[in-house]
């Protein structure tokens, strides 16, 4: 597939996936880095309500699921609760290859 081809050519690939596929991605692509972007529950709740796409029960469910953060080797967590530039800089740092790579 396109992702495997891009990885085989040495390119960085960014995909937005469900948490349920993270383990399978690590098995298939051992060098996978998971960048988990989140915000504190109160900020997340405010943002979800402001969007107006989900009712109160759906917002509550999203907040409950957001409490379970992936962890372990190859996982970078970014707390997006401040200026967008700060979160963007952290994201770019997480996806850049190490110096000399």
N, C-alpha and C positions, 0 to 999 in steps of 0.2 A: 504494500500500500504506500501511499504518499508519505506518511510519517516514517515508515521504515526506510524508504528510499532516501529521504532527506537526512535521516540520522546516519545512514550508511555513507553518505557523501560528506559527513563531518559537520553538517549544519546544525545550528541550535533550532529546536522545534518547540513552539509554545502551543499547548492545547488546553482548553477549558473542559475539565472532566468532572464527573461525579466522584465523590469520595469512595464509592464502592469499587471503582476500577483502579485505584492507586496501587493496591497490592499486586494486581495482575500486571500493571505497567512496570512495576519494579522487577517482577519475575521475567517479563519479556525483554525489558531494556534495563539491565542492572545499573547503568549510570544515570538513571532518571533522577532529576532533582524536582521535588515537589515544592512549589512556592504557594503557600497557603496565605491568602490575604483575607484578613478579618478586621473587625472592629469590636470594641467593648460592647456588651449586650445593650446598654442604654443607647449608644450611638447607632448600633445596628437596628434596633427597634424604631428609633426616630426616622431613620432612612427608609426602612420598609414601609412604615405608615405614610410617609410623605409621598412615596411612589403611588400609593393608592391602588395597587394591582391585586392585593390580597386582603381577605377579610381578617378580622382579629384572630380567629382560630388558626388560620394559615400562618400569620405572623408569629403566633406563639409556637407553632410547630417548627418554623424556621429557626427561631431563637433557641429552642431545645436542641435541634440538630447542630447548631453552630457551636455549642459547648464542647462537642467532641472534635478536637483538633487532631490532625495527624501528627505523629511525632516519630523520632528516630533518625537514623542516618539518612542523609539525602533529603531532609525536610527543612525548609526555611519558612518561618512564620513572620509575616509582616503585619503589624497593627496599623491599620489605616484610620487613624483618628485625628489626624492633624492636616497640615497642608498637603495637597495632592503631590506637590513637588517632592516632598520627603518620602512618601510611599513609592512614587515612581523611581526615585533614585535607589531606594532599597531593592525594588524589583529588578532594575537594570543590573545592580551589583550581584544579585542572586543568579542571574542568567548568563553573566559574562564568564567566559572560560578563565581559569586561573592564569596568572601571568606566566608566560613561558610555555603555555599549552598549545 
